[in-house]
């Protein structure tokens, strides 16, 4: 049971009373899974997770072999983004007189962790929502979306995710995506459209999003050239595009 209190500007995030870290907890039957900001201490866990072919082969941008330096650079970038959204939450709330919860341009939590019985929190994956990029929505739409003000319902968002293979097939990511959309993206980002691009053949990931109301809208054949370190020159990748529209769910 959660006992930590949460400052109103962070709603619906809860706050760990010991560490002061905000988080979202997944609903039953996955209440032992929380979503937190990224941590610099996740390097070792990330290297192990990204060394699993059941994970990295589905992530076109991930280098192989995946080394500590890759994790350190990536964690530094996403931690900075998370901290920026947390500042945006507080500043927007104060600028609004401390009475209304403003829309913000992202979600400060993304790292999935399994909370063990002894309280240990084990990094098991990532789920993030950002403004759609070229790969998901095309260059023209990405440029237009990037220029829109925070809270604009016309922004096209995109979700990226991965999960440790030890936790595949348990419904965890399905619930995590649902929690991110329903608890955060709708009330705190005013999200109306979300896209996801999935490597062709990744049936499990497609099902995760279909269960959350996403619909297949097309396939981009051989659209992605591998440029990640150690994977250059590999065969081009085809992507299945799925879309979620708030008005349809």
URQUI-V314328 format. One record per pair of residues at least 12 apart in sequence whose ideal C-beta (glycine too) atoms are under 7 Angstrom apart, sorted by the first residue. I is the first residue (numbers start at 1). GAP is how many residues later the second one is. D is the distance in whole Angstrom. If there is no record, write none. Layout:
# URQUI-V314328
i: {I/I}
gap: {GAP/GAP}
d: {D/D}
This chain:
# URQUI-V314328
i: {2/2/3/4/4/9/9/9/9/10/10/11/12/13/21/21/22/22/22/23/23/23/24/24/24/24/26/26/26/27/30/30/32/32/33/33/33/34/34/35/35/35/35/35/35/36/36/36/37/37/37/37/37/38/38/38/38/38/38/39/40/40/42/42/42/43/43/43/43/45/46/46/47/47/47/47/49/50/50/51/51/52/54/55/55/58/58/58/59/60/60/60/60/60/61/62/63/63/63/63/64/64/65/78/81/82/85/85/85/85/85/86/88/88/89/92/101/103/103/103/103/103/104/104/104/105/106/107/107/107/107/107/110/110/110/111/111/112/112/112/112/112/112/124/124/124/125/125/125/125/126/126/127/127/127/127/127/127/128/128/129/129/129/129/130/130/131/131/131/131/132/132/132/132/132/133/135/135/136/136/136/137/137/141/151/153/153/156/156/157/157/157/157/158/158/158/159/159/159/161/161/168/173/174/174/174/177/177/177/178/181/181/186/191/192/192/193/193/194/195/195/196/196/196/197/197/198/198/198/199/199/200/200/200/200/206/206/209/212/213/213/213/214/214/214/215/215/216/216/217/217/217/218/219/219/219/219/220/220/220/221/222/222/223/223/224/224/224}
gap: {12/23/14/12/13/80/81/84/92/12/79/90/171/96/15/16/15/86/87/12/13/86/85/155/159/160/149/150/153/148/142/145/82/83/79/81/139/79/81/74/75/76/77/92/141/73/75/77/42/45/71/72/74/37/40/41/44/72/73/72/35/39/33/69/81/25/28/29/32/78/25/77/19/20/21/24/115/12/16/14/15/113/111/107/110/141/144/147/103/139/164/166/168/177/167/166/165/166/167/168/166/167/165/32/25/26/19/20/21/22/23/22/16/17/15/12/87/47/48/85/86/87/46/84/85/45/24/21/22/73/77/78/16/17/18/12/15/12/13/14/15/51/64/39/40/43/36/37/38/39/35/36/32/34/46/49/50/53/31/32/28/30/51/56/27/28/14/15/24/26/13/24/25/26/63/25/62/89/22/59/61/19/58/15/39/37/39/37/39/28/34/36/37/36/37/38/18/35/37/12/16/36/35/34/37/38/31/32/35/34/13/31/60/55/53/54/50/52/50/46/48/13/18/46/42/44/41/42/44/38/40/19/38/39/40/34/36/33/32/31/35/36/28/29/30/27/28/24/26/24/25/26/23/19/20/21/22/18/19/21/17/14/16/15/16/12/13/15}
d: {5/6/6/6/4/5/5/4/7/6/6/6/5/7/6/6/7/6/6/6/5/6/6/6/6/7/5/6/6/7/6/5/6/5/6/6/6/5/6/5/7/7/6/7/7/5/5/6/7/4/6/6/7/5/5/5/6/6/5/7/6/7/6/7/5/6/4/6/7/4/4/7/6/7/6/6/5/6/4/7/6/5/4/6/6/5/5/7/6/7/5/6/7/6/5/6/5/4/5/7/5/5/6/7/7/5/6/7/5/7/4/5/5/7/6/6/7/5/3/6/6/5/6/6/6/5/7/7/5/7/5/7/6/6/4/6/6/5/4/6/6/7/6/6/5/5/7/5/4/6/6/6/7/4/7/5/6/6/7/5/5/5/6/5/7/6/5/6/6/6/5/4/6/4/5/6/6/7/4/5/5/5/6/6/5/6/4/5/6/7/5/7/5/7/5/6/7/6/5/6/7/7/5/5/5/7/6/7/5/5/7/7/7/7/7/4/7/6/4/6/5/5/6/5/4/5/7/5/7/6/6/7/4/6/6/6/7/5/7/5/7/4/4/6/5/6/6/6/5/5/7/5/5/6/7/5/7/6/5/7/5/4/6/7/6/6/4/6}
